Amino acid sequence: MTDVLGNEIFWAVHKDLPREAPGDDASTLRAFAMLKDLPAEPNILDIGCGPGAQTVALARASQANIVAVDTHQPFLDDLVRRAARAGVAERIKPVNASMFDLAFDERFDLIWSEGAIYIIGFEEGLRKWGSLLKPGGYMAVTEISWLKPDVSNESARFWLDGYPAMATVEENLARVARAGYQPLGHFTLPESAWWNLYYHPMAERITQLREMYRENAAAQEILDIEYAEIELYRKHSNDYGYVFYVMKADC
Ligand SMILES: C[S@@+](CC[C@H](N)C(=O)[O-])C[C@H]1O[C@@H](n2cnc3c(N)ncnc32)[C@H](O)[C@@H]1O
């Protein structure tokens, strides 16, 4: 298996999916509704925005101006197209920059990040990104979390390998407090938010790629690994889920 082939297949699997992580507009809007005293035209920073399903949902639900950050230019290009179709392009500014190294002239009323804070690490992201917030600003992020203390061996093995820092909801709430935020609420995304806009389209794409790479054993092996994540969730969705954590900076 080569890195080049792995990379090629990863992006082929992830090209043009409706979302790049579990999520749906209803969950985005439910979390947004928890923010009670945002200004009428808040400025929002959406970190790891991907193709921007949540960016567009936030822009449509508010009069916000949104800076949307990602390092994968094709996702930002997709976001621009989606925003134009939704009639909100003039309020969304795509920026190709890394979440590890963000610097802006403005500070934000709200930082949003769906399915991306794991890249920098949950607590590290909360601490580091906090400096980009106005005093008392809000943060809303989704993070894959253990939903119970005793999970199946299969789930534990898979995620200990893929994301060893994955924690329970209680542990994440403790991290929220340690990082200097007051938790405003949290909820687990419904299972449909994994399937409808993410795993179902991804499984369909994997089937097409299996056919395309039918003579290539290394490619089939990579596709097996991608598919294993989907099958694991099918069997063990009680063990783990994506959780929205909504919070307010202490100062
Ligand atoms: C799992 S996807 C989630 C995308 C989107 N928020 C969604 O829910 O559809 C994670 C995103 O983080 C982006 N990403 C990866 N490394 C990054 C970095 N260092 N800085 C900013 N974005 C990054 C990826 O390109 C991808 O779009």
The ligand as an SDF file (V2000), in Angstrom:
LIG
                    3D

 27 29  0  0  0  0  0  0  0  0999 V2000
  -14.1600   15.7280    9.0620 C   0  0  0  0  0  0  0  0  0  0  0  0
  -14.0440   17.1550    8.0200 S   0  0  0  0  0  0  0  0  0  0  0  0
  -15.4190   18.1680    8.5650 C   0  0  0  0  0  0  0  0  0  0  0  0
  -15.8020   19.1980    7.5510 C   0  0  0  0  0  0  0  0  0  0  0  0
  -17.0770   20.0030    7.8210 C   0  0  0  0  0  0  0  0  0  0  0  0
  -17.0090   20.7590    9.0370 N   0  0  0  0  0  0  0  0  0  0  0  0
  -18.2760   19.0940    7.8410 C   0  0  0  0  0  0  0  0  0  0  0  0
  -18.7730   18.7750    8.9350 O   0  0  0  0  0  0  0  0  0  0  0  0
  -18.7120   18.6990    6.7390 O   0  0  0  0  0  0  0  0  0  0  0  0
  -12.6310   17.9750    8.6860 C   0  0  0  0  0  0  0  0  0  0  0  0
  -12.1960   19.1710    7.8820 C   0  0  0  0  0  0  0  0  0  0  0  0
  -11.0150   19.7340    8.4440 O   0  0  0  0  0  0  0  0  0  0  0  0
  -10.1710   20.1450    7.3940 C   0  0  0  0  0  0  0  0  0  0  0  0
   -8.7920   20.2260    7.9050 N   0  0  0  0  0  0  0  0  0  0  0  0
   -7.8720   19.2380    8.0590 C   0  0  0  0  0  0  0  0  0  0  0  0
   -6.7510   19.7270    8.5930 N   0  0  0  0  0  0  0  0  0  0  0  0
   -6.9600   21.0620    8.7800 C   0  0  0  0  0  0  0  0  0  0  0  0
   -6.1840   22.1190    9.3060 C   0  0  0  0  0  0  0  0  0  0  0  0
   -4.9420   21.9120    9.7620 N   0  0  0  0  0  0  0  0  0  0  0  0
   -6.7170   23.3560    9.3500 N   0  0  0  0  0  0  0  0  0  0  0  0
   -7.9730   23.6070    8.8950 C   0  0  0  0  0  0  0  0  0  0  0  0
   -8.7680   22.6260    8.3940 N   0  0  0  0  0  0  0  0  0  0  0  0
   -8.2670   21.3790    8.3330 C   0  0  0  0  0  0  0  0  0  0  0  0
  -10.3590   19.1010    6.3100 C   0  0  0  0  0  0  0  0  0  0  0  0
   -9.9490   19.5740    5.0350 O   0  0  0  0  0  0  0  0  0  0  0  0
  -11.8610   18.8630    6.4100 C   0  0  0  0  0  0  0  0  0  0  0  0
  -12.5720   19.7540    5.6120 O   0  0  0  0  0  0  0  0  0  0  0  0
  1  2  1  0
  2  3  1  0
  2 10  1  0
  3  4  1  0
  4  5  1  0
  5  6  1  0
  5  7  1  0
  7  8  2  0
  7  9  1  0
 10 11  1  0
 11 12  1  0
 11 26  1  0
 12 13  1  0
 13 14  1  0
 13 24  1  0
 14 15  1  0
 14 23  1  0
 15 16  2  0
 16 17  1  0
 17 18  1  0
 17 23  2  0
 18 19  1  0
 18 20  2  0
 20 21  1  0
 21 22  2  0
 22 23  1  0
 24 25  1  0
 24 26  1  0
 26 27  1  0
M  CHG  2   2   1   9  -1
M  END
$$$$
